[in-house]
Amino acid sequence: MTNQIAVLSDIHGCASELKLLLNKLPLTPDTQIVFLGDYIDRGHQSKQVIETILELRQRYDVITLKGNHEQLLLDFFDDPSSEEGASFLVNGGSATLASYADKQGRYAIPDEHFDFFESLKLCHQTKDHFFAHAGVPNVKIEEIDEKKHEMDMLWIRDPFHKSSYDWEKVIVHGHTPVDNVEDTPKRINIDTGLVYNGYLTALLLPEKKTYHVARQSITRHVYLKDKDKARNAMRFKAIIPVYIYKPEEILQFETIDINEFGMYIHDIVNNSKQIIDENSEISGAIGNDDHATVPFEGRALRCDKKKEGIFYAVKFTKTPYDFLSEQETKSMSGHFG
């Protein structure tokens, strides 16, 4: 029987902080280490995080759960042109690709690392605790179905946080950054916003002692660079919904390609009429499902009228990454993301 469990979550490509925290923990050969997911994206050391965990497996009993960012990565490699795959890029995934790239911007994930991502579990439980990345729905623990409730365990926030449901086990989770560990009778949230210049937390069970490591450097925007073309960042062919807000209506488009600094979009409603002026300021959102939609602000650089319809080149003035960082920093102050 495992006497001690160390729980960590939401490392987000910060390998240096992970190593520092592991060195602080009073680990023994009998300690079980449970990672709650989101090993990758946004920070610049995603590859090194996975290497560290694989090395840790050689010495300890390590349980690795899937986070929503790992699912986005798998969706990207399954079909990078899909809406789900493109969501990986606008949610900080380019930083992960950059960590696996050579000087020419060519990325390749080693088989061992890809096996790691594909083998991640959705949940883990002990006599007193249930572990999942984001949380669980309002059902009994024994009735949780991994296929039916996968989205909840990867993405849920508000309904879970405000629930009064009695799961009969304490739910240990991350996913939503908070200023300090939230320890309630029903759940414990250990995501303390490392990548947003917060800190990385480890929770030791059953004593519920916490250990912390602060961010060692200021978070910087990391992206996959394109060395072969005159662009700042690699451009990806991807079809993902784009909504542009007007005072009295919402205009609908879809991307033809996208990168960290802009996108080329197709008007899928007005096929022959230009509805956005060149050099005009625009704002809107990218994505379709609530869990993956991110806002942006930009400028319409040009309009191309083609046989296939109307296309616009858009340069971001405030990127999805900027909004994500801003929103998560605010959510830490408000204890909700």
Buried (B, 14 or more C-beta within 10 A) or exposed (E): EEEBBBBBBBBBBBBBBBBBBBEEBEBEEEBBBBBBBBBBBBBBBBBBBBBBBBEBEEEBBBBBBBBBBBBBBBBBEEEBBBBBBBBBBBBBBBBBBBBBBEEEBEBEBEEEBBEBBEEBBBBBBBEEBBBBBBBBBEBEEEEBEEEEBBBBBBBBBEEBBEBEBEBEBBBBBBBBBBBBBBBEEBBBBBBBBBBBBBBBBBBBBEEEEBBBBEBEEEBEBBBBBBEEEEBEBBBBEBBBBBBBEEEEEEBBBBBBBBBBBBBBBBBBEBEEEBBBEEEEEBBBBBBBEEBBBBBBBBBBBEBEEEEEBBBBBBEBBEBBBBBBBEBBBEBBEEBBB
